């Protein structure tokens, strides 16, 4: 009975696509922008990843989305959609899957641009910088032993699933690791590396605390760097060292942890499954993550002091980070819709 009600709701939402009836078939979509965190309607002033896409005119209309947390943004002339999933990998996975199976849309040739904010490793990035991952690792899939009960010869309390020691050789194929199309990532980086990014005196003052971290003191920049993903919000020098080692471990030494986020693994899993059904092309997926805070303290501070300095996660870099991730995402979207294409296997 529930499935019948859901199908009926989806059928009724065709009325939300101006000038189109269900009998005409699915609406072909050229690109989907996926955002995650939003605390108020897009017309409000509160920070969030969604509202700038409306305020800038990238999306002009709203479509109902009964299976999601927010309605969809739509630009009829461009043939593009905006999906806002809500925070966390479960919400991201369910929202992306719901959109991918929505009978109103043909997403088989759509580009997917995942655009959000993140924590950043001060060894590699500065506040406001934007990273494009080639690898995403789901760190929620692990065993954990409280450090107070840890074996003296264990460097960390985290153990890979089905392994008996930290960093024991992983299997050839494992569910914790997602690989994005490196050709599309490289193409997106080439397109966006010159996009002007916002900085401020407040950002500069905070960066200066990290005087022992040369990359952290730079003005914001666009870089290729990998993402560690999970719902646990971690912070501190020891955890940051673990994040770097965990990333090297799962990528066979090829990856470099730069940003920490929550939703990417869930979204990528949904896109992977939709790709198996021929509903999307997983090779057309790219992730932009802008650094809204560092994942460890500066020299001389405690991890707790550094965490509190971000005022519960909404610090001085949150606004610039949301604007910077929009700037680079909007530039790639403009180029893709203008007919540009990357070489090799982006299609």
C-alpha positions in Angstrom: 0.0 0.0 0.0 2.8 2.4 0.9 4.5 1.9 -2.5 1.3 2.7 -4.2 1.0 6.0 -2.2 4.6 6.9 -3.1 4.1 6.3 -6.8 0.9 8.4 -6.7 2.8 11.2 -5.0 5.5 11.1 -7.6 3.0 11.1 -10.4 1.3 14.1 -8.9 4.5 16.1 -8.8 4.5 16.2 -12.6 2.3 19.2 -12.1 5.4 20.9 -10.6 7.2 20.8 -14.0 6.0 23.8 -15.9 4.5 23.0 -19.3 5.2 19.3 -19.1 2.9 16.2 -18.8 3.9 12.8 -17.6 2.9 11.4 -21.1 5.8 13.3 -22.7 8.3 11.1 -20.9 11.2 11.9 -18.5 12.7 15.3 -18.6 16.3 15.1 -19.9 18.7 16.7 -17.3 22.1 18.0 -18.3 23.6 18.5 -14.8 22.7 18.1 -11.1 24.2 20.2 -8.4 24.1 18.4 -5.0 24.4 20.4 -1.8 24.0 19.1 1.8 23.8 21.7 4.6 21.1 24.4 4.8 19.6 25.8 7.9 17.1 28.3 6.4 15.2 28.9 3.2 17.5 30.1 0.4 16.1 33.6 0.7 17.5 33.9 4.2 20.8 35.3 5.4 21.9 32.4 7.4 24.9 30.4 6.0 24.2 27.3 4.0 25.3 25.6 0.8 22.0 25.9 -1.0 20.9 29.5 -1.0 23.7 31.0 -3.1 22.7 28.9 -6.1 19.3 30.6 -6.1 20.5 34.1 -5.2 23.0 34.0 -8.1 20.4 32.9 -10.6 21.9 29.5 -11.2 18.5 28.1 -10.4 15.2 30.0 -10.9 12.3 27.7 -10.1 11.3 25.2 -7.5 10.0 21.7 -8.1 8.3 19.5 -5.4 10.3 16.6 -4.1 8.1 14.6 -1.7 10.9 12.1 -0.9 13.4 14.7 0.1 14.2 17.1 2.9 14.1 20.2 0.5 12.4 20.8 -2.8 14.4 20.8 -6.0 15.9 23.8 -7.7 15.3 23.9 -11.4 16.5 26.0 -14.3 14.3 25.1 -17.4 16.5 26.9 -20.0 19.7 25.1 -18.8 18.0 21.8 -18.0 19.6 21.6 -14.5 18.5 20.5 -11.1 19.6 21.4 -7.5 19.3 18.7 -4.9 19.8 19.5 -1.2 20.1 16.3 0.8 20.4 17.3 4.5 23.4 16.5 6.7 24.9 13.0 7.0 25.6 10.1 4.7 22.2 8.5 5.3 20.3 11.6 4.2 22.7 12.0 1.2 22.3 8.4 0.1 18.5 8.4 0.4 18.0 11.7 -1.3 20.3 10.9 -4.3 18.6 7.5 -4.7 15.2 9.1 -4.6 16.2 11.6 -7.3 17.8 8.9 -9.4 14.6 6.8 -9.4 12.3 9.8 -9.8 10.3 9.1 -13.0 10.1 12.8 -14.0 13.8 12.9 -14.9 16.3 11.3 -17.2 19.6 11.6 -15.5 21.5 9.1 -17.6 23.7 11.8 -19.3 23.7 14.3 -16.4 26.9 15.6 -14.8 26.8 15.5 -10.9 28.5 18.3 -9.0 28.7 17.6 -5.3 29.4 21.0 -3.6 29.8 21.4 0.1 32.0 22.6 3.0 34.4 20.5 5.0 37.1 20.3 7.6 40.6 20.7 6.2 44.1 19.4 7.0 46.4 22.5 7.7 49.3 20.5 6.4 47.8 20.8 2.9 45.1 23.5 2.7 44.1 26.9 4.0 40.8 28.2 5.2 38.5 28.8 2.2 40.4 26.5 -0.1 38.5 24.1 -2.3 39.6 20.4 -2.7 38.6 18.0 -5.5 39.0 14.4 -4.3 40.0 11.5 -6.5 39.4 9.1 -3.5 36.7 9.1 -0.9 37.1 6.8 2.1 34.2 5.9 4.4 35.7 5.8 7.9 32.5 4.8 9.5 33.1 1.2 8.3 35.6 0.1 10.9 36.2 -1.5 14.3 37.1 0.8 17.2 38.8 0.1 20.5 38.7 2.8 23.2 42.4 4.1 23.6 42.1 3.5 27.3 41.9 -0.3 26.5 44.3 -0.3 23.6 47.1 -2.8 23.1 50.4 -1.0 23.7 51.7 -2.0 20.2 48.6 -0.6 18.4 49.2 2.9 16.9 45.4 3.6 16.7 42.2 2.2 18.1 40.7 1.9 14.6 40.9 -1.4 12.8 39.6 -2.1 9.3 36.6 -4.4 9.1 37.5 -8.1 9.1 41.1 -7.3 10.1 42.8 -8.1 13.4 45.4 -5.2 13.5 45.5 -1.6 12.4 46.7 -1.2 8.8 46.7 -4.9 8.2 46.8 -5.4 4.4 43.3 -4.6 3.0 41.5 -6.8 0.5 41.9 -6.0 -3.2 38.3 -4.7 -3.4 36.7 -3.2 -0.3 33.5 -1.1 0.3 35.2 1.6 2.3 36.9 3.2 -0.8 35.4 5.1 -3.7 37.4 6.2 -6.7 36.2 9.1 -8.8 36.9 9.3 -12.6 40.4 10.8 -12.5 40.1 12.3 -16.0 36.9 14.2 -15.0 38.5 15.4 -11.7 41.6 16.6 -13.6 39.4 18.4 -16.1 37.3 20.1 -13.4 40.5 21.2 -11.6 41.9 22.7 -14.8 38.6 24.6 -15.3 38.4 25.9 -11.8 42.0 26.4 -10.5 42.0 30.0 -11.6 38.6 31.0 -10.1 39.1 33.9 -7.7 38.4 32.8 -4.1 37.3 35.0 -1.2 39.5 35.8 1.7 39.3 38.3 4.5 41.3 39.9 7.3 39.5 37.6 9.8 40.6 34.5 7.8 44.1 35.8 7.6 44.3 36.4 11.3 43.1 32.8 12.0 45.5 31.4 9.4 48.4 33.2 11.1 47.9 31.1 14.2 49.1 28.1 12.1 52.5 29.7 11.6 54.2 26.2 11.5 52.0 25.1 8.6 53.0 26.9 5.3 50.0 25.7 3.3 47.6 26.8 6.0 48.8 30.4 5.8 48.2 30.8 2.1 45.3 32.6 0.5 42.5 30.1 -0.5 43.3 28.0 -3.6 41.8 25.1 -5.6 43.7 21.8 -5.2 43.2 18.1 -5.9 43.1 16.2 -2.6 41.2 13.3 -1.0 38.3 13.1 1.4 37.8 11.1 4.5 34.1 10.7 5.0 32.0 9.7 8.1 29.3 10.9 10.5 31.7 11.2 13.5 33.0 14.8 13.8 36.6 14.3 14.9 39.3 16.9 15.7 42.9 17.1 16.9 46.5 16.4 16.0 46.4 12.7 16.7 43.2 12.2 14.8 44.6 14.2 11.9 47.7 12.0 11.8 45.3 8.9 11.8 43.3 10.5 8.9 46.4 10.8 6.8 47.6 7.3 7.5 44.1 5.8 7.0 43.9 7.5 3.6 47.3 6.2 2.6 46.4 2.7 3.8 43.2 2.4 1.8 44.6 4.0 -1.4 47.8 2.0 -1.5 49.8 5.1 -0.8 48.3 7.0 -3.7 45.8 9.2 -1.8 46.5 12.3 0.3 43.9 13.2 3.0 43.0 16.9 2.7 39.3 17.3 3.7 36.9 15.7 6.1 33.2 15.5 5.3 30.1 13.5 6.1 28.0 12.9 3.0 30.2 12.0 0.1 30.4 8.2 0.6 26.6 7.9 1.0 26.0 10.0 -2.2 28.7 8.1 -4.1 27.2 4.7 -3.1 23.8 5.8 -4.3 25.3 7.0 -7.6 27.2 3.7 -7.9 24.0 1.7 -7.5 22.1 4.0 -9.9 24.9 3.5 -12.4 24.5 -0.2 -12.2 20.9 0.3 -13.3 21.9 2.6 -16.1 20.1 5.6 -14.6 23.3 7.8 -14.1 26.8 7.7 -15.4 29.2 7.5 -12.3 32.1 8.7 -14.5 30.4 12.2 -14.6 30.7 12.9 -10.9 32.9 15.4 -9.3 33.2 16.7 -5.7 34.1 20.2 -4.5 34.7 20.6 -0.8 35.6 24.1 0.6 37.5 24.3 3.9 35.4 26.0 6.6 37.7 24.9 9.5 40.8 23.0 10.3 40.8 19.4 11.6 43.5 20.0 14.2 44.9 22.7 16.4 47.7 25.1 15.9 51.0 24.6 17.8 50.6 25.5 21.5 46.8 25.0 21.6 44.8 22.0 22.8 42.5 20.1 20.5 39.5 21.2 22.6 40.6 24.9 22.5 40.9 24.7 18.7 37.5 23.0 18.4 35.8 25.7 20.5 37.4 28.4 18.4 35.1 27.4 15.5 32.0 28.3 17.6 30.4 24.9 17.1 31.4 24.7 13.5 30.2 28.1 12.3 33.4 30.1 12.5 34.9 32.9 10.4 35.5 30.7 7.5 32.0 29.3 7.0 30.7 32.1 4.9 33.7 32.4 2.7 33.8 28.6 2.3 30.2 28.4 1.1 30.8 31.3 -1.3 34.0 29.7 -2.6 32.5 26.3 -3.2 29.7 27.9 -5.1 32.1 30.0 -7.2 34.1 26.9 -8.4 31.0 24.8 -8.9 29.2 27.5 -10.8 32.3 27.9 -13.1 32.5 24.2 -13.9 28.7 24.1 -14.5 29.0 27.1 -16.9 31.7 25.4 -18.9 29.9 22.1 -19.1 26.7 23.7 -20.2 28.6 25.7 -22.7 29.5 22.5 -24.6 33.0 21.8 -23.3 33.9 18.2 -22.6 36.9 16.5 -21.1 39.0 14.1 -23.0 39.5 10.3 -22.5 36.8 8.6 -20.4 34.6 11.4 -18.9 31.7 10.2 -20.9 
